[in-house]
Amino acid sequence: MVPAAVVFSVAAVVFLSLAAVRLVHDGGKLAPASRTWLLVGAVFAVVAIWLSLRV
């Protein structure tokens, strides 16, 4: 079984990567879609850090 911290870490990397792709696609402008990808990635990253420190 995979620990939850690892799952959240992978999800954070995926969402932050998608945000980077979206930023490049938009020419560096921070569009609402880019902000959403960044926000979701940041939330997953914070939860992953919290879970890894809690164990």
PyMOL commands that place a pseudoatom at each C-alpha (Angstrom):
pseudoatom trace, name=CA, resn=MET, resi=1, chain=A, elem=C, hetatm=0, pos=[0.000, 0.000, 0.000]
pseudoatom trace, name=CA, resn=VAL, resi=2, chain=A, elem=C, hetatm=0, pos=[1.267, 3.454, -0.914]
pseudoatom trace, name=CA, resn=PRO, resi=3, chain=A, elem=C, hetatm=0, pos=[1.421, 6.029, 1.899]
pseudoatom trace, name=CA, resn=ALA, resi=4, chain=A, elem=C, hetatm=0, pos=[-0.892, 9.005, 1.562]
pseudoatom trace, name=CA, resn=ALA, resi=5, chain=A, elem=C, hetatm=0, pos=[2.038, 11.439, 1.715]
pseudoatom trace, name=CA, resn=VAL, resi=6, chain=A, elem=C, hetatm=0, pos=[3.492, 9.892, -1.443]
pseudoatom trace, name=CA, resn=VAL, resi=7, chain=A, elem=C, hetatm=0, pos=[0.152, 10.079, -3.261]
pseudoatom trace, name=CA, resn=PHE, resi=8, chain=A, elem=C, hetatm=0, pos=[-0.257, 13.739, -2.356]
pseudoatom trace, name=CA, resn=SER, resi=9, chain=A, elem=C, hetatm=0, pos=[3.349, 14.470, -3.360]
pseudoatom trace, name=CA, resn=VAL, resi=10, chain=A, elem=C, hetatm=0, pos=[2.822, 12.923, -6.777]
pseudoatom trace, name=CA, resn=ALA, resi=11, chain=A, elem=C, hetatm=0, pos=[-0.438, 14.840, -7.201]
pseudoatom trace, name=CA, resn=ALA, resi=12, chain=A, elem=C, hetatm=0, pos=[1.336, 18.085, -6.266]
pseudoatom trace, name=CA, resn=VAL, resi=13, chain=A, elem=C, hetatm=0, pos=[4.050, 17.476, -8.856]
pseudoatom trace, name=CA, resn=VAL, resi=14, chain=A, elem=C, hetatm=0, pos=[1.454, 16.692, -11.516]
pseudoatom trace, name=CA, resn=PHE, resi=15, chain=A, elem=C, hetatm=0, pos=[-0.635, 19.800, -10.826]
pseudoatom trace, name=CA, resn=LEU, resi=16, chain=A, elem=C, hetatm=0, pos=[2.392, 22.100, -10.559]
pseudoatom trace, name=CA, resn=SER, resi=17, chain=A, elem=C, hetatm=0, pos=[3.733, 20.678, -13.826]
pseudoatom trace, name=CA, resn=LEU, resi=18, chain=A, elem=C, hetatm=0, pos=[0.389, 21.321, -15.492]
pseudoatom trace, name=CA, resn=ALA, resi=19, chain=A, elem=C, hetatm=0, pos=[0.498, 24.882, -14.167]
pseudoatom trace, name=CA, resn=ALA, resi=20, chain=A, elem=C, hetatm=0, pos=[3.955, 25.357, -15.679]
pseudoatom trace, name=CA, resn=VAL, resi=21, chain=A, elem=C, hetatm=0, pos=[2.760, 24.002, -19.020]
pseudoatom trace, name=CA, resn=ARG, resi=22, chain=A, elem=C, hetatm=0, pos=[-0.229, 26.338, -18.921]
pseudoatom trace, name=CA, resn=LEU, resi=23, chain=A, elem=C, hetatm=0, pos=[2.002, 29.322, -18.084]
pseudoatom trace, name=CA, resn=VAL, resi=24, chain=A, elem=C, hetatm=0, pos=[4.278, 28.552, -21.026]
pseudoatom trace, name=CA, resn=HIS, resi=25, chain=A, elem=C, hetatm=0, pos=[1.246, 28.092, -23.283]
pseudoatom trace, name=CA, resn=ASP, resi=26, chain=A, elem=C, hetatm=0, pos=[-0.143, 31.486, -22.214]
pseudoatom trace, name=CA, resn=GLY, resi=27, chain=A, elem=C, hetatm=0, pos=[3.176, 33.236, -22.833]
pseudoatom trace, name=CA, resn=GLY, resi=28, chain=A, elem=C, hetatm=0, pos=[4.005, 33.767, -19.167]
pseudoatom trace, name=CA, resn=LYS, resi=29, chain=A, elem=C, hetatm=0, pos=[0.741, 35.504, -18.273]
pseudoatom trace, name=CA, resn=LEU, resi=30, chain=A, elem=C, hetatm=0, pos=[-0.927, 34.249, -15.108]
pseudoatom trace, name=CA, resn=ALA, resi=31, chain=A, elem=C, hetatm=0, pos=[-4.417, 33.450, -16.393]
pseudoatom trace, name=CA, resn=PRO, resi=32, chain=A, elem=C, hetatm=0, pos=[-7.216, 32.212, -14.119]
pseudoatom trace, name=CA, resn=ALA, resi=33, chain=A, elem=C, hetatm=0, pos=[-6.633, 28.628, -15.280]
pseudoatom trace, name=CA, resn=SER, resi=34, chain=A, elem=C, hetatm=0, pos=[-2.933, 28.885, -14.395]
pseudoatom trace, name=CA, resn=ARG, resi=35, chain=A, elem=C, hetatm=0, pos=[-3.758, 30.248, -10.957]
pseudoatom trace, name=CA, resn=THR, resi=36, chain=A, elem=C, hetatm=0, pos=[-6.169, 27.379, -10.391]
pseudoatom trace, name=CA, resn=TRP, resi=37, chain=A, elem=C, hetatm=0, pos=[-3.556, 24.750, -11.308]
pseudoatom trace, name=CA, resn=LEU, resi=38, chain=A, elem=C, hetatm=0, pos=[-1.024, 26.499, -9.038]
pseudoatom trace, name=CA, resn=LEU, resi=39, chain=A, elem=C, hetatm=0, pos=[-3.478, 26.731, -6.144]
pseudoatom trace, name=CA, resn=VAL, resi=40, chain=A, elem=C, hetatm=0, pos=[-4.474, 23.066, -6.356]
pseudoatom trace, name=CA, resn=GLY, resi=41, chain=A, elem=C, hetatm=0, pos=[-0.818, 22.022, -6.651]
pseudoatom trace, name=CA, resn=ALA, resi=42, chain=A, elem=C, hetatm=0, pos=[0.104, 24.148, -3.650]
pseudoatom trace, name=CA, resn=VAL, resi=43, chain=A, elem=C, hetatm=0, pos=[-2.692, 22.640, -1.562]
pseudoatom trace, name=CA, resn=PHE, resi=44, chain=A, elem=C, hetatm=0, pos=[-1.566, 19.122, -2.442]
pseudoatom trace, name=CA, resn=ALA, resi=45, chain=A, elem=C, hetatm=0, pos=[2.044, 20.064, -1.619]
pseudoatom trace, name=CA, resn=VAL, resi=46, chain=A, elem=C, hetatm=0, pos=[1.120, 21.526, 1.767]
pseudoatom trace, name=CA, resn=VAL, resi=47, chain=A, elem=C, hetatm=0, pos=[-0.948, 18.468, 2.672]
pseudoatom trace, name=CA, resn=ALA, resi=48, chain=A, elem=C, hetatm=0, pos=[1.888, 16.161, 1.566]
pseudoatom trace, name=CA, resn=ILE, resi=49, chain=A, elem=C, hetatm=0, pos=[4.366, 18.054, 3.744]
pseudoatom trace, name=CA, resn=TRP, resi=50, chain=A, elem=C, hetatm=0, pos=[1.974, 17.999, 6.682]
pseudoatom trace, name=CA, resn=LEU, resi=51, chain=A, elem=C, hetatm=0, pos=[1.400, 14.264, 6.311]
pseudoatom trace, name=CA, resn=SER, resi=52, chain=A, elem=C, hetatm=0, pos=[5.101, 13.489, 6.045]
pseudoatom trace, name=CA, resn=LEU, resi=53, chain=A, elem=C, hetatm=0, pos=[5.900, 15.550, 9.163]
pseudoatom trace, name=CA, resn=ARG, resi=54, chain=A, elem=C, hetatm=0, pos=[3.019, 14.020, 11.114]
pseudoatom trace, name=CA, resn=VAL, resi=55, chain=A, elem=C, hetatm=0, pos=[4.266, 10.453, 10.748]
for i in range(1, 55): cmd.bond("trace and resi %d" % i, "trace and resi %d" % (i + 1))
show_as sticks, trace
zoom trace
